[in-house]
């Protein structure tokens, strides 16, 4: 037995995930059906080899360590997400693959669509019998109707305009590898399911009566309305004129019979049937955009997102709990570090150093790693704690030797170790400062899970 997970199934899963991130829709569901996703940044401590972060692992202890090193979390919504497909820039001299309804092994790895230099996306309907593309497809909205089945360029290619990337889409989701996918509502409304938009001449035949619109083509199929005429020059069919594309076809049988008294023979035509909903109706399905890219910004000016240290891990958690209520987290952001109020004193704690309570570090009853120390407010921010903190006792710096009295201890606002970890990315160190916004891009798909990290300053 052999099986195939279709691209439609992958797209459908991506769409379900996208819909589940709709805050309005989510809040209208019963509590046990609501889902909230959070992107978490963490690990200020250096890797053993800073130039080669280790491959993420998912054993229980490894997942627990993720939480121990966590810094802060931000909720993901579908307002931060876009469906994306492989970016294919139009390049002169390239042979592009045409859409076909009859190729059973059609693959979304084929280059059957392009983005031009104006960020307009086109699907290739005909590649002029495998010719190189030398004329960039382009649409001028003032002169070209979006209802047209295709535009034909000077190189003989036929392209279906799909949509144009907006400036926001380009800024947030366009990378060297991926491009956002969306729907042009006018193109979608004009799409005709099962139409005959392209007819290929596989044999021009001979000895047909010349004429610019010869009524010699008959079409039989399970749809209705298609009307084809032939342009005959020197006895050969050189072009097929589609006077009516028809609709609802899944197959066609084409016969050619010369005009009365004519003796033309041997011409053969092949119709290309549009998808059931028509070209341009839903580019997410048509381009196989089974991947979601998230664009999540962590603003360095936000005081809850400590910006004085760096981070090396990004992970996504589904349905963690809030510390204060023990109920599922729903707020926009949460802290994952602990905050310790200390007394004034001599010496400051350094970022990343180990602080402890006890006689020596080796016999400590409590340890933690420093995320940041605010010497003005006397707040010590830590993570990766072990043991139990004791109020009104001294806390010491393992490397600086600084000593302060612990006057207060606050837990993270997110309950650590709750929820399900869905994604992990180990990265090179990313430094932060109050004037920096970290743009973290995640690409999630159902073949593999990938992460792209863009850092905007």
Buried (B, 14 or more C-beta within 10 A) or exposed (E): EEEEEEBEEBBBBBBEBBEBBEBEEBEEEEEEEBEBBBBBBBBBBEBEEEEEBEEBEEEEEEBEBBBBBBBBBBBBBBEBBBBBBBBBEBEEEBBBBBBBBEEEEBEBEBBBBBBBEEBBBBBBBBBBEEEBBEBBBBBEEEEEEBEBBBBBBEBBBBBBBBBBBEEEBEEBBBBEEBBBBBBBEBBBEBBBBBBBBBBBBEBBBBBBBEBEEBEBBEBEBEBEBBBBBBBBEEBBBEBBBBEEBBBBBEEBEBEBBBBEEBEBEEBEBBBBBBBEBBBBBBBBBBBBBBBBBBBBBBBBEBEEBBBBBBBBBBBBBBBBBBBEEEEBBBEEBBBBBBBBBBEEEEEBBBBBBBBBBBEEBEEBBBBBBBBBBBEEEBBBBBBBBEEEBBEEEBBBBBEBEBBBBBEEBBBBBBBBBBBEBBBBBBBEBBEBEEEBBBBBBBBBBBEEBBBBBEBEE
